[in-house]
């Protein structure tokens, strides 16, 4: 070290300065090579990793978003498999001809917007005591319509088995083909069926307020009094109504507003039992990137919703509360599930949908509500409706149905956690237990005393249902242009619920079903 210092001191100041610069340069090079360059490489690698991660997130997010739907579809398929096994015991005791199946397929195609190109009957087959008539069907239409077409066929009250599905085309209109087999029991065949014959076939919307029917079915409470009732859930409420119009099902559950809409179609229905009070769970959603901050910002914009029903009335009430009317916006018809999908895809700015879509859209930060159930006081009444022509000879079956619902409500009250767990595990929509509990805040199952208050009094023209029907009659007349008057005295038929709830002793305070 001393030698180095001595050599340094002997140097000319100019040489020392030059040598110092060289040393500093060399040190800088060493620092750059040894520290800064690796840090730079690490930074670039980190930036690239972040970019790759972002790309992976963007690539996998759509897959993750559909995962709940796929899991729900798996549960749905399992449920439909069990339903199909039950239906194989319920099929018609007559040979379905090709023309019968042809008309059935045409009806489903019309409902879903599918264009049928050809329906070709194949050779009949025998499978034990069952007879099957396969039909080779070629069609075209959008993928979503084809999906619904196949779904409706597979979940039909009739026993259709869909196989050999083929699709071509990547976008727009797709071409497809499939084989539909209709199973039936030829007349006179000893099928060795269960001792109970089918009396009623019902399809329910997948709403929590109607879930006691599923609990009753699961516990076997719909098979008594020498009857057997086939009760299943269809995800598309409008399809239930179409099946009701066509006579494919005997009844469904609905509420006062939807009933008014049904009556405009001329279906001869009977209200046979009140079920629950509920507050519609609709929400007015806007896209996450929309400049709309409040309901008033929607003036002049298009709102997509299912017209003529609860969603339409919800928007009417929300606008009225904010000093607006339906004329201040453009209303376009779209089913609730499609509204959610369209918001998710960024195709629309505003629409009305409900749970579980509302929570899912919020969680993904794709859309946000500007009005929800808490913003309007729109409690209404749910009830069981049956076609008038399904009632003769089915008195015991109707009583069994009403009593089964009452037993399920009572059981639910005694086992709330078990009920929610079962419904979540068997929900075709994949609804979580938390969502079910949230929705339950908008449902009030009627107590036996409340059922008697509705059904044990008379005459029907002064029934408490008036408060629900009158406001909806006004809505249809003033806002939609339908001059509808609900013929309460003609469509209310309390004779079955009165037997179940023992209305003859109502004045004495004795208890019937569920009490």
C-alpha positions, 0 to 999 in steps of 0.5 A, spaced: 500 500 500 505 504 501 509 503 495 502 504 491 502 511 495 509 513 493 508 511 486 501 515 486 505 521 489 511 521 484 506 522 478 504 528 475 498 531 477 495 531 470 497 524 470 494 522 476 487 526 474 487 521 468 489 515 472 483 517 476 478 517 471 481 511 468 480 508 475 473 511 476 471 508 469 473 501 470 470 501 477 463 503 473 464 498 468 465 493 474 459 496 477 455 495 471 457 488 469 456 486 476 450 489 479 447 494 474 446 490 468 443 484 472 438 488 475 436 491 469 436 484 466 432 482 472 427 488 471 426 487 464 424 479 466 420 482 471 416 486 466 416 481 461 413 476 467 408 481 468 406 482 461 406 474 460 401 474 467 397 479 464 396 475 458 395 469 461 389 472 466 386 475 460 386 468 456 384 464 462 379 469 465 373 468 460 375 460 462 374 462 469 368 466 468 364 460 465 367 455 470 361 456 475 356 455 469 359 449 467 359 446 474 352 448 474 351 445 468 354 438 471 349 439 476 343 440 472 345 434 467 345 430 473 338 432 476 336 431 469 338 424 468 334 423 475 328 426 472 329 422 466 329 416 470 323 418 473 320 420 467 321 413 464 316 411 469 311 416 466 311 416 459 304 416 455 301 410 454 300 410 447 304 410 441 307 416 438 306 417 431 311 421 426 306 426 426 306 427 433 313 428 434 314 432 428 309 437 431 312 437 438 319 438 435 316 444 430 313 447 437 320 447 440 324 450 434 319 456 434 320 457 441 327 458 441 328 461 434 331 455 430 329 453 423 328 446 421 330 444 414 328 437 415 325 432 419 326 425 417 323 419 421 327 413 422 325 405 423 321 404 430 325 401 435 323 396 441 327 396 448 323 392 453 316 394 453 318 401 451 317 403 444 322 409 441 321 413 434 327 416 432 327 422 428 333 425 424 333 432 424 337 438 420 336 445 422 340 452 422 340 458 427 345 461 432 349 457 437 345 460 443 338 458 440 341 451 438 343 450 445 336 452 448 333 448 443 337 442 445 336 444 452 328 444 451 328 437 448 332 434 453 328 437 459 321 436 456 315 433 460 315 428 454 321 423 454 325 425 448 333 422 448 337 427 444 343 423 440 348 424 434 349 431 435 353 435 430 354 442 428 358 446 423 360 454 422 364 458 427 359 464 427 353 467 426 348 462 423 350 455 424 348 448 421 346 442 425 343 435 425 341 430 431 337 424 432 331 425 437 328 419 440 321 419 443 320 413 448 312 411 449 309 405 452 304 402 447 297 401 449 295 395 453 303 393 455 304 391 462 310 396 464 310 393 471 310 401 473 310 403 480 303 403 483 301 410 483 299 413 476 301 420 474 296 425 475 299 432 474 305 434 470 308 441 473 314 445 471 316 451 476 321 457 475 328 456 479 326 461 484 327 460 491 320 462 493 318 455 489 323 451 492 319 448 497 316 444 491 323 441 490 324 439 497 317 436 497 319 432 491 325 430 494 322 427 500 317 424 496 311 428 499 308 429 492 306 421 492 301 420 496 293 419 496 294 414 490 297 419 486 304 421 483 306 428 481 311 430 476 314 436 478 321 439 475 324 446 474 325 449 468 330 455 468 326 459 463 320 461 466 317 464 459 318 456 456 313 454 462 308 459 460 309 456 452 308 449 455 302 451 459 299 454 453 300 448 449 297 443 454 304 440 455 304 441 463 298 442 467 300 448 472 306 452 474 307 457 480 307 464 478 305 471 481 300 476 480 303 480 475 305 474 471 298 471 471 295 478 468 300 477 462 298 470 462 290 472 462 292 476 456 293 470 452 287 467 453 289 461 457 283 458 462 287 458 469 285 457 476 289 459 482 288 454 487 293 456 492 297 462 495 304 460 496 308 466 499 309 473 498 316 476 495 319 482 493 322 482 486 330 481 486 331 485 480 336 490 479 337 495 474 344 494 472 349 499 467 356 497 464 362 498 469 365 503 464 358 507 463 358 514 464 351 513 467 351 514 475 344 515 477 337 513 474 336 520 471 342 519 467 338 513 463 334 518 460 334 517 452 337 511 453 335 504 451 334 499 457 334 491 455 329 487 460 324 482 459 318 486 457 311 485 460 313 482 466 316 483 473 322 486 470 318 491 466 314 493 472 320 494 476 323 499 471 316 502 471 316 503 479 324 505 479 323 511 474 316 513 477 320 514 484 325 518 480 320 523 477 321 519 470 316 514 466 317 509 461 317 514 455 323 517 458 327 511 456 327 506 450 325 499 452 327 493 448 325 486 450 331 481 452 331 475 457 334 476 464 339 471 463 341 474 456 341 481 459 347 479 464 351 475 458 350 481 454 353 486 459 358 481 461 360 481 453 360 489 453 354 489 448 349 493 452 349 499 456 343 498 461 339 492 463 334 489 468 336 482 471 336 478 477 340 474 482 345 470 481 347 474 475 347 481 479 352 478 484 356 475 479 357 481 475 358 486 481 364 481 483 367 481 476 366 489 476 363 488 469 357 492 471 354 495 477 347 497 479 343 504 479 337 501 482 335 494 486 330 491 490 331 496 496 329 502 492 322 500 490 316 497 495 314 492 490 312 486 494 307 481 491 304 474 492 306 468 489 301 462 488 300 455 484 296 455 478 293 450 474 289 449 467 282 448 468 282 442 464 287 439 469 282 439 475 277 434 473 278 428 477 285 430 480 282 433 486 286 428 491 292 430 486 291 437 487 291 437 495 297 432 495 301 438 491 298 443 496 300 439 502 307 437 500 308 445 499 306 446 506 310 440 509 316 443 505 315 450 508 314 447 515 320 442 514 324 448 512 323 452 518 325 447 522 332 445 518 334 452 515 341 450 514 340 443 511 335 446 506 339 451 504 345 446 503 341 442 499 338 447 494 345 450 493 347 443 491 342 441 487 341 448 483 341 448 476 344 455 476 350 453 481 347 458 486 351 459 492 348 458 499 350 465 501 346 468 495 340 463 497 340 466 504 340 473 501 334 472 496 331 469 502 330 476 505 325 477 499 321 471 500 316 471 506 313 464 506 305 464 508 304 461 515 298 457 515 294 462 518 296 467 513 293 462 508 287 461 511 286 469 511 287 468 503 283 462 502 278 461 508 274 467 506 269 469 501 266 471 497 272 471 492 270 478 489 272 481 496 279 477 496 285 480 499 288 478 492 285 485 490 290 489 492 295 486 488 291 485 481 289 492 481 295 495 481 298 491 475 291 492 471 293 499 472 300 498 469 298 494 463 292 499 461 296 505 462 303 503 460 302 497 455 296 499 452 292 492 455 285 493 457 286 487 462 281 486 468 282 480 472 276 475 473 277 474 480 271 470 481 272 466 475 279 464 476 280 463 484 278 456 486 280 455 493 276 448 494 282 444 494 286 449 499 280 449 504 280 442 505 288 442 506 287 447 511 281 445 514 277 452 513 271 449 516 274 450 523 277 456 521 273 460 526 275 456 531 282 457 530 284 449 529 290 448 525 290 444 518 297 443 514 303 445 516 300 448 523 
